[in-house]
């Protein structure tokens, strides 16, 4: 289940513009609503558990991103990431925030010493 902010001029599933909605959309439903400008994905933290870098984050590090449901499922099923607690780990020291054109801001946190 993902969290979204309703951004369009009309409600989505009885959730008014500006409010937060938690729902499990299919990848196509989500894409249609994002493309229409009716929703934005609320970023959440992820832990890189595989052996490869994910979204410029080394294994063992965390990043915060609004991943589309299909991309999140592929990365989780492939053993690359898992959802991290919403509160960042206080042992982390480095953060990098970027906002690619047309994308949600990304924050990357690496474990101390990386």
C-alpha positions as a Markdown table, in Angstrom:
| # | Residue | x | y | z |
|---|---|---|---|---|
| 1 | Unk | 0.0 | 0.0 | 0.0 |
| 2 | Unk | 1.3 | 3.4 | -0.9 |
| 3 | Unk | 0.7 | 6.9 | 0.4 |
| 4 | Unk | -0.4 | 9.7 | -1.9 |
| 5 | Unk | -1.3 | 13.3 | -1.7 |
| 6 | Unk | -4.3 | 14.3 | -3.8 |
| 7 | Unk | -3.1 | 17.1 | -6.1 |
| 8 | Unk | -5.8 | 17.5 | -8.7 |
| 9 | Unk | -8.9 | 19.7 | -8.5 |
| 10 | Unk | -11.2 | 16.7 | -7.7 |
| 11 | Unk | -11.3 | 14.2 | -4.9 |
| 12 | Unk | -9.8 | 10.7 | -5.4 |
| 13 | Unk | -11.6 | 7.8 | -3.6 |
| 14 | Unk | -13.4 | 10.4 | -1.4 |
| 15 | Unk | -10.1 | 12.0 | -0.4 |
| 16 | Unk | -10.1 | 15.8 | -1.1 |
| 17 | Unk | -7.3 | 17.8 | -2.8 |
| 18 | Unk | -4.4 | 18.3 | -0.4 |
| 19 | Unk | -5.3 | 15.4 | 1.8 |
| 20 | Unk | -3.3 | 12.1 | 2.1 |
| 21 | Unk | -4.7 | 8.9 | 0.8 |
| 22 | Unk | -3.4 | 5.3 | 1.5 |
| 23 | Unk | -4.5 | 2.8 | -1.1 |
| 24 | Unk | -3.2 | -0.1 | -3.1 |
| 25 | Unk | -3.6 | 0.9 | -6.8 |
| 26 | Unk | -2.5 | -1.3 | -9.6 |
| 27 | Unk | 0.6 | 0.0 | -11.5 |
| 28 | Unk | -1.6 | 1.1 | -14.4 |
| 29 | Unk | -4.2 | 2.9 | -12.1 |
| 30 | Unk | -1.4 | 4.6 | -10.3 |
| 31 | Unk | 0.4 | 5.7 | -13.5 |
| 32 | Unk | -2.9 | 7.1 | -14.9 |
| 33 | Unk | -3.6 | 9.2 | -11.8 |
| 34 | Unk | 0.0 | 10.4 | -11.6 |
| 35 | Unk | 0.1 | 11.3 | -15.3 |
| 36 | Unk | -3.2 | 13.1 | -15.0 |
| 37 | Unk | -1.8 | 15.2 | -12.1 |
| 38 | Unk | -4.4 | 13.9 | -9.6 |
| 39 | Unk | -1.9 | 12.3 | -7.2 |
| 40 | Unk | 1.7 | 12.5 | -6.1 |
| 41 | Unk | 3.5 | 9.7 | -4.2 |
| 42 | Unk | 4.6 | 10.6 | -0.7 |
| 43 | Unk | 8.2 | 9.6 | -0.4 |
| 44 | Unk | 9.1 | 6.9 | 2.1 |
| 45 | Unk | 12.4 | 5.5 | 3.4 |
| 46 | Unk | 14.0 | 2.3 | 2.0 |
| 47 | Unk | 16.9 | 0.2 | 3.1 |
| 48 | Unk | 19.2 | -1.2 | 0.5 |
| 49 | Unk | 19.5 | -4.9 | 1.4 |
| 50 | Unk | 21.0 | -6.4 | -1.7 |
| 51 | Unk | 24.6 | -6.3 | -3.0 |
| 52 | Unk | 24.0 | -3.5 | -5.6 |
| 53 | Unk | 23.6 | 0.2 | -5.3 |
| 54 | Unk | 20.0 | 1.3 | -5.7 |
| 55 | Unk | 19.1 | 5.0 | -6.5 |
| 56 | Unk | 22.8 | 5.9 | -5.9 |
| 57 | Unk | 22.7 | 4.3 | -2.4 |
| 58 | Unk | 25.2 | 1.7 | -1.3 |
| 59 | Unk | 24.2 | -1.6 | 0.3 |
| 60 | Unk | 23.3 | -1.0 | 4.0 |
| 61 | Unk | 22.3 | 2.6 | 3.3 |
| 62 | Unk | 18.9 | 4.2 | 3.2 |
| 63 | Unk | 17.2 | 6.5 | 0.7 |
| 64 | Unk | 13.9 | 8.3 | 0.7 |
| 65 | Unk | 11.9 | 8.4 | -2.5 |
| 66 | Unk | 8.4 | 8.2 | -3.9 |
| 67 | Unk | 8.6 | 5.0 | -5.8 |
| 68 | Unk | 5.8 | 3.9 | -8.2 |
| 69 | Unk | 4.2 | 0.7 | -7.0 |
| 70 | Unk | 5.6 | -1.3 | -9.9 |
| 71 | Unk | 9.2 | -0.2 | -9.4 |
| 72 | Unk | 8.9 | -0.7 | -5.6 |
| 73 | Unk | 7.5 | -4.3 | -6.1 |
| 74 | Unk | 10.3 | -5.2 | -8.6 |
| 75 | Unk | 13.0 | -3.9 | -6.3 |
| 76 | Unk | 11.5 | -5.6 | -3.2 |
| 77 | Unk | 10.8 | -8.9 | -4.9 |
| 78 | Unk | 14.3 | -8.9 | -6.4 |
| 79 | Unk | 15.8 | -8.6 | -2.9 |
| 80 | Unk | 17.3 | -5.2 | -3.5 |
| 81 | Unk | 15.4 | -3.0 | -1.0 |
| 82 | Unk | 12.9 | -3.2 | 1.9 |
| 83 | Unk | 10.8 | -0.6 | 3.5 |
| 84 | Unk | 12.6 | 1.2 | 6.4 |
| 85 | Unk | 10.9 | 2.7 | 9.4 |
| 86 | Unk | 9.5 | 6.2 | 8.7 |
| 87 | Unk | 11.9 | 7.7 | 11.3 |
| 88 | Unk | 15.5 | 7.9 | 10.0 |
| 89 | Unk | 18.2 | 6.0 | 11.9 |
| 90 | Unk | 20.1 | 8.4 | 14.1 |
| 91 | Unk | 23.4 | 6.6 | 13.4 |
| 92 | Unk | 23.4 | 7.8 | 9.8 |
| 93 | Unk | 25.5 | 10.9 | 9.0 |
| 94 | Unk | 25.3 | 11.7 | 5.3 |
| 95 | Unk | 22.3 | 13.0 | 3.4 |
| 96 | Unk | 21.9 | 14.0 | -0.2 |
| 97 | Unk | 18.7 | 15.5 | -1.5 |
| 98 | Unk | 18.1 | 15.8 | -5.2 |
| 99 | Unk | 15.0 | 16.5 | -7.3 |
| 100 | Unk | 15.3 | 15.2 | -10.9 |
| 101 | Unk | 13.1 | 17.2 | -13.4 |
| 102 | Unk | 9.5 | 16.0 | -13.0 |
| 103 | Unk | 10.4 | 13.7 | -10.1 |
| 104 | Unk | 9.8 | 13.7 | -6.3 |
| 105 | Unk | 12.7 | 14.8 | -4.1 |
| 106 | Unk | 15.1 | 12.0 | -3.2 |
| 107 | Unk | 17.1 | 11.9 | 0.1 |
| 108 | Unk | 20.0 | 9.4 | 0.3 |
| 109 | Unk | 21.5 | 8.5 | 3.7 |
| 110 | Unk | 24.6 | 6.4 | 4.0 |
| 111 | Unk | 25.8 | 4.5 | 7.1 |
| 112 | Unk | 28.6 | 6.2 | 9.0 |
| 113 | Unk | 32.0 | 5.6 | 7.4 |
| 114 | Unk | 30.7 | 5.4 | 3.8 |
